[in-house]
Amino acid sequence: MAESMQFVYRERTFIATEQRALLHHTIGEFASKSPVRCSVSCLTHAACRSFNFGRVSRVCQLSDAGRNDFPKDFQLSGDFTHFEAEDLNGLGVQTTAQYSTSAQSTEADVTTLTTGDCNSENDGAMGMASGLIPDSKISASSINTGYSIHWARINDKGWCALNHDANQWLQVDFGGKVYVTGVQCGSYYNGNAYIDEYKVLYGDDGVAWTTVQNEAGTADAVFDGPPDRDTVVTSMFPAVVYARYIRLQPTAWPVYVCMRFELLGCRY
């Protein structure tokens, strides 16, 4: 029989049911070390209403529905525990979370986070490929006629600017501050439409920007684009960025300003 427990988070309560999962309503799936970190990802996604967390698989599945919305889809699962809060608006981020069952109570620390806590050893894709980052949170300086902002995702066709000049950019709004460690960059899917180099800027309000610096901290870091349409280049930042907005700004290209990308980092 599934065991019920409570996940107390910033004086709010997530109702958790072990060995149960809400199926067929997943809007994002990724690796996560704990339900606490999974819950922070849910809070930064506008459509998230509950999530499944795999105790063995360490997989987080965000859902746009609750268990009472689709009772037939709330099914037994050997690995997953389902978490749901009555009110997911304005929960905020809390330093600690408490899990309580009839048998035990344990505390999970999710703060005292520094840049060393998120690095190439424990980061992951932030949601361009999975859809965890919705289209409404992706923007661009311009888009070529007939193209879609959705194409900017690393697993899609690729974005091309309407104007091929130094004023073009792609941008992601995470809705709250996250740790970002690097970028995966690819070309437009067809032909030789790709960038040679780009810079990365970050900020908290979408107005004031800081450029990622080189390892010595003496100049703007310049990252390589893909050499051809079949290669995806992964570039890691010299230091982890903690910000709400990330902007990619192409600085060199053969013919057209075109690219697709994924951001790497941690959502906790």
N, C-alpha and C positions, 0 to 999 in steps of 0.2 A: 504494500500500500504506500502511496506517495506521502512523504512527510512534509507538513507545512511549516514554514518558518518565516521570520520577519527580517527584513534588511532595513535597518534604521539609518537614514541618510539625511543629515542636516535637519534633524528633528521631524523628518517625514518618514513614512514607512513604505517600503516596497514589499508587497506580498509575494513570497517566493514559494513555489511548489516543486519539490524534488521529483525527479523521474517523470516530469511532464514537459512538453514543448508545444508551443503554438506553431503549427505548420502552415505552409502555403502563403505566408504573409511577410516573408523576409524582404527587407529593403536594403540590407547591407550585411556582409559576413566577413569576418577577419579574425586573426589570432589575437587572443587577449590573455594576459596573465591571471586576471582575477575578475570576479563579478563587479568589483568596485570600479575598475578601469572600464569595463564594458558599460556600466551605468553612466559614466561621464561621457562616453561616446553617444549614448542614447540622448543625453541631455543637450548635446550640441547639434543633433539632427532634428530639424523642424517637424518631421513626420513621425518620429519614433514615439511609440506609446508603451512598449514593453520589450523585453529581450529574453532570449534563451542563452544560457551559458553552459558549455560542456565541461564537466568536472575533469574528465579524462582527456578529451581532445583539446581543451583550452580554446575552444572556438566560441566567438560571440556572434549571435544572430540578432540583428535589430529588426523589430516588427512594427508595422504601422497600425496594428490592431491590438485589442485586449482579449483575454481569455473568454470574457462574457459576450464579446461581439460575435465570435464564431465558435460556439461550444463544440461542434463536431471536429474542429481542427485542433482542439486542445487535447492532445493525445499522449499516451504513455511513451516514455523514452528512457532507455537505460542510462544514457550519458547526461542528458540535459536537465537543468533546473530552469524553471520559468520565473522571471521577475517582472512585477508590474506595480506601478504606483497609481493611486487614485488621481493624483494631480501632478503632472510632469512639468507644469509651468512654474518657473521661478524657483526651482529647487536649489540652484547654485552649486558651488563646489565646496566640499567639506574636507577637512584634513583627515578625519578618520571615519570609518564606517563600522558598525557593529552588527554581527550576525547572531541571532539568538534562536535556539531551539529548546525543546523541553530537556535535552540532555546536556547541552553545553553552550558556552558563549565565548566567542573569539573575536579579537579586534584586528582589523586590517589597516595598516598605515598606508595612506596614499599621498602624503605630502612630504615635506622636507625634500622636495624635488629640486635637483640642480641639473645643470647641463650634462653632468656625468651619468645621470640616471637614464637618459635616452641617448643611445648611440648606435653604431652599426651592428652591434651584437644583439640588440633587443628591439630595434625599430621595425617598421613595416609599412606597407602601402597605406596611404591615408584615405583613399576612397575615390580616386578618379576612375579606376577600372571597375571597382565594385558598385559604384553608384552611391556610396555613402555620402559623397559630396554631390548634392543635387545640382542640376543645371542652373537653377536660380542663384547659386552661389559662385558660378563661374562667369567671368566677364572678360571683355577684350576691348582694346582701343578701337578696333574696327574688324569687320568680318566680310570676307569676299562674298559677292552676290551669289545667293543660292546655297551658301554654306550654313552650318549650324554650329553653335557653341558646343553642343554635345560631342562634335567630332574632335574636340581638343583632347579627349580622353585617350590614354596611351593605347587602349585596345580598340580604338575607332579609326576613322579615316585620317584625321588630322585637321587642324585649323589653319587657314590662310588669311592673312590680313587683306583688307581692301586696298590699303596703301602700303607700298613696300619701301618704308623709310625707317629712320632711327627712332621714330615716335611710337612704335607699335609695342604692344604688351598683352600678356594673358595674366589673369588674376583670379585668385581663390579667396573667398571669405569663409573662414571656418565658423563664424558666429561667436567665437570665444578664443582665448589664447591657447595655443597648442605648441608642442615641441616639433620642429621640423629639422631633419638632419641632411636631406639631400633631394635630388631630382633625378628622375629617369626621363630621358628626352629621346623622341623619335621623329621621323620625318613625315611628310604627307605620304599617303599610301601609294600614290601613283606618280611616276616620273621622278625627276630630280629636284623636287621642291622641298628644301630643308634649310636649316640655319647652320652656320659654321660655329658661331659663338653666341653666348648670352650672359647677362648678369641677373642676379636675383636680388630683389628688394623686399623689405618687410615693414610692417607697421601695425598700429592698433586702431586707426580710425579711417583708413582708406584715403587720407589726405597727406599726412606727413610720412615720408619714407626714409628708411636707412638701407644702404646697400651692403650686402654680405661682403666682408673683407677677405683679403688673402691671408695666408697662414701667419705672415709677419705682422699683419694689421696695418700695413703701410699703403695699401691701394685696394681698389675694388677688385674682388675676385671675378675672373672671367672663366666661364665653363664651356667645355666643348660640346657642340652639337653632334649629330650622327654623321658619319662619313658617307652614308648611302641610305636608301629607303628601307633596307632590311635590318639595319643595326639600331639597337636601343642602347644609348650610353648612360650609365649611372654615374653621377657626380655627387660626392659627399662634401658638405660644407666643412671648412676648417674648424668652425665652432657651431654648436647647436643654436638654432634660432628659436626664440619663444615669442610668438606673435599671433595676432588674429588674421592678418592679411598677408598673403604671399603673392608677389608679382614677378613674372619672368619677362625680361626685356631683351629681345634679340639685338645684337650689336654688329653681326656680320653674317652675310648670306650670299650665295652664288647668284641667284636670280630672284627667287620669291621668298617672302617671309612666311614660312609654313612650319608647323611643328605639332606634336602631340606629346603629352607628358603625364607623369605620375609624381606625386609628392611622397617622400618618405619621412617617417617620424613616429611620434607617440601621442595618443589622445588621452593624457592624464595629467 
